[in-house]
Amino acid sequence: QVQLVESGGGLVQPGGSLRLSCAASGSIFSPNAMGWYRQAPGKERELVARVISGGSTNYADSVKGRFTISRDNAKNTVNLQMNSLKPEDTAVYYCSLQFILNPPKNYWGQGTQVTVSS
């Protein structure tokens, strides 16, 4: 079993910054992808950013240049540094761990609220 514990999030003004962190525990093996998804009210969950255990990254077009994802493979942690935040970034952010299998196996954190508002 795998558990994901998130921290960070909160209320920030437009243009501000926040950092999300996630720690995974349990039976974790490679290859895997750790990342962040978000879901705004009335919208589907969408990928924000993810990083593969080998180091390659993917970002949503809407966050490129503003968000940076990083991971520590030894500690099974992933961080998301969010800069230049916009009101449209407001959502519940979920940490994810995906084992790259056929079919893939996904685990999710409980979610953390990010609100960007003046």
Order of alpha helices (4+ residues) and beta strands (2+ residues): beta-beta-beta-beta-beta-beta-beta-beta-beta-beta-beta
